[in-house]
């Protein structure tokens, strides 16, 4: 029995930058500033939760999070940041696809960075 793909290639319409925080020198006054620096980029897509899933996360720390899917990559870890459409997010949870399929997707639960 063949497993259906989680995403179609045409669904992968987001540019997802994986970032880390580096201290760089400000060009304005020369002071050190912490800034996200892009390590690598992947294509991704938002994954909508079912109503049942949405009700389960309501009232938890995951209630204001989003889920995106990207092609499986072992370099993706929780310590990385994510930038999608110019908005910075932290990775709250990773659901990696460790199967032996030639097309595998990781589901990332991300939360918007608030200052």
C-alpha positions as CSV (number, residue, x, y, z in Angstrom):
1,X,0.0,0.0,0.0
2,X,1.4,3.4,-1.0
3,X,1.5,6.2,1.5
4,X,0.0,9.5,0.3
5,X,2.4,12.4,0.3
6,X,1.9,15.0,3.0
7,X,2.4,17.8,0.6
8,X,2.4,18.2,-3.2
9,X,5.4,20.0,-4.7
10,X,3.1,22.8,-5.8
11,X,2.1,23.3,-2.1
12,X,5.6,24.3,-1.2
13,X,5.2,28.1,-1.9
14,X,7.0,29.6,1.1
15,X,10.6,30.5,1.4
16,X,11.7,29.4,4.9
17,X,15.0,30.8,6.2
18,X,16.6,29.0,9.1
19,X,18.6,31.4,11.2
20,X,20.9,31.7,14.2
21,X,21.5,34.8,16.3
22,X,24.9,36.4,15.8
23,X,26.4,39.5,17.3
24,X,27.3,41.9,14.5
25,X,28.6,45.4,14.6
26,X,26.0,48.1,13.9
27,X,26.9,50.2,10.9
28,X,25.3,53.3,12.5
29,X,27.4,53.6,15.7
30,X,29.7,50.6,15.8
31,X,28.0,49.0,18.8
32,X,27.4,45.2,19.0
33,X,23.9,44.2,17.9
34,X,22.3,40.7,18.0
35,X,20.8,39.9,14.7
36,X,19.4,36.8,13.0
37,X,21.8,35.5,10.3
38,X,20.5,33.0,7.6
39,X,22.2,29.6,7.7
40,X,20.2,27.9,5.0
41,X,16.9,28.2,3.1
42,X,14.2,25.6,2.3
43,X,10.8,25.6,0.6
44,X,7.9,25.0,2.9
45,X,4.1,25.2,3.3
46,X,1.7,26.0,6.1
47,X,-0.1,23.0,7.5
48,X,-3.6,23.6,8.8
49,X,-4.8,21.9,11.9
50,X,-8.1,20.1,12.0
51,X,-10.7,21.5,14.4
52,X,-10.0,18.6,16.8
53,X,-6.3,19.4,16.8
54,X,-7.0,23.1,17.3
55,X,-9.3,22.3,20.3
56,X,-6.6,20.1,21.8
57,X,-3.9,22.8,21.8
58,X,-6.2,25.6,23.0
59,X,-5.2,26.8,26.4
60,X,-1.7,25.3,26.2
61,X,1.6,26.9,25.4
62,X,1.0,25.8,21.7
63,X,-2.2,27.7,21.3
64,X,-0.6,30.6,19.4
65,X,1.7,28.6,17.2
66,X,1.7,27.7,13.5
67,X,2.7,24.4,11.8
68,X,4.8,24.4,8.6
69,X,6.2,21.5,6.6
70,X,9.6,21.4,5.0
71,X,11.6,18.6,3.3
72,X,13.3,16.4,5.8
73,X,16.7,17.7,6.8
74,X,18.7,16.5,9.9
75,X,20.3,20.0,10.2
76,X,16.9,21.3,11.4
77,X,17.1,21.5,15.2
78,X,15.2,23.4,17.9
79,X,18.0,25.9,18.5
80,X,17.5,27.4,15.1
81,X,15.2,30.3,14.4
82,X,12.8,30.5,11.4
83,X,12.0,33.5,9.2
84,X,8.9,33.3,7.0
85,X,7.6,36.3,5.1
86,X,9.9,38.6,7.0
87,X,8.6,37.5,10.5
88,X,10.9,35.7,13.0
89,X,9.8,32.6,14.7
90,X,11.2,30.1,17.2
91,X,10.9,26.4,16.7
92,X,8.8,25.0,19.5
93,X,8.6,21.4,18.3
94,X,9.9,19.2,15.5
95,X,8.1,16.2,14.2
96,X,10.7,14.6,11.9
97,X,9.9,12.0,9.3
98,X,12.5,9.4,9.9
99,X,11.0,6.9,7.5
100,X,12.9,5.5,4.5
101,X,10.7,7.2,1.9
102,X,12.5,9.2,-0.7
103,X,10.2,12.2,-0.1
104,X,9.9,12.9,3.6
105,X,8.7,16.0,5.4
106,X,9.4,17.5,8.8
107,X,6.5,19.3,10.6
108,X,7.7,22.3,12.6
109,X,5.6,24.0,15.2
110,X,6.8,27.6,15.3
111,X,5.9,30.5,17.5
112,X,6.2,34.2,16.6
113,X,9.1,36.0,18.4
114,X,7.8,38.8,20.6
115,X,10.0,41.5,21.9
